[in-house]
């Protein structure tokens, strides 16, 4: 009788892990991010629009227009704020690269704004009620702007697009003399820091909410798998192949608000495209190396329970930034989405901290 040899311990080879988690995971991707949920109270025609391929900007614009009233009526603190006293404007502008960019502004109706907030992702109406003007844009490939959905071929070009767009507003004589603040949440925080590093003297301050200075280690594939993905990105940059956990579950602490995340029907909900993931990784690595160069007034806000972006790097930014005016607010038990995924009392607290910080740095010149 043959003697059985003990089995060799199984070691998963990085390529096998790549194949198991990426190449052979198409069914799981379809299950997770394919068709949007069936929303109550909408017609079959609207549901069909929502289920269309949103890679093209025109499809995203149709989805947003068809679903806009439903989205605005959801049971969320920020959507319940009244629109009275707010002057909103939406437009599309073609930039120097020939890309059509969606822009939106919110201004107080009854008095001049105290300052202008330049959003790089976030929510505006609450700030307008406190006397601030807000200008925002959708990045190419995101929201209603042109470009392949969720695709960032170059983070530096994206930042240049942001600078170009906001330079137009800064040149407007109506706002030219007002203080100018950058505001960025999550990836928008990385955009804000890159804008500042390219324009170190152009801004009066920055507000960073859970900034993506570093992607949390648990969100990044293992090192060897990451290197494989970087190599594959050179040949398949637009493919949705990067393994990713459910961001809504990780970012939203409030369960009801987590369910409402689905109502943002034009948000990119698929696995990250390879080149996008590579650009985000490279950008956060660059920012982490250059924290000492950050010199403008800073307000950094981060949830201590955030497992999407690394709170330790926000602490390092606060410690290493050369800014003489800097403040770090940490919120115990709060997750990543401080402004839209927390219980109402936490959202109100965070906004109050932001507005107090702004008010301390702005001189009110006109009574409303």
Secondary structure as GFF3:
##gff-version 3
##sequence-region A 1 368
A	DSSP	alpha_helix	14	18	.	.	.	ID=ss1
A	DSSP	pi_helix	19	23	.	.	.	ID=ss2
A	DSSP	alpha_helix	26	33	.	.	.	ID=ss3
A	DSSP	alpha_helix	44	50	.	.	.	ID=ss4
A	DSSP	alpha_helix	57	72	.	.	.	ID=ss5
A	DSSP	three_ten_helix	77	80	.	.	.	ID=ss6
A	DSSP	beta_strand	86	94	.	.	.	ID=ss7
A	DSSP	beta_strand	100	108	.	.	.	ID=ss8
A	DSSP	beta_strand	115	120	.	.	.	ID=ss9
A	DSSP	alpha_helix	125	128	.	.	.	ID=ss10
A	DSSP	beta_strand	133	137	.	.	.	ID=ss11
A	DSSP	alpha_helix	155	170	.	.	.	ID=ss12
A	DSSP	beta_strand	179	185	.	.	.	ID=ss13
A	DSSP	alpha_helix	187	198	.	.	.	ID=ss14
A	DSSP	beta_strand	205	209	.	.	.	ID=ss15
A	DSSP	three_ten_helix	217	219	.	.	.	ID=ss16
A	DSSP	alpha_helix	223	233	.	.	.	ID=ss17
A	DSSP	alpha_helix	247	251	.	.	.	ID=ss18
A	DSSP	alpha_helix	255	260	.	.	.	ID=ss19
A	DSSP	three_ten_helix	261	263	.	.	.	ID=ss20
A	DSSP	alpha_helix	274	289	.	.	.	ID=ss21
A	DSSP	three_ten_helix	291	293	.	.	.	ID=ss22
A	DSSP	beta_strand	298	303	.	.	.	ID=ss23
A	DSSP	alpha_helix	311	320	.	.	.	ID=ss24
A	DSSP	beta_strand	326	331	.	.	.	ID=ss25
A	DSSP	alpha_helix	344	360	.	.	.	ID=ss26
###
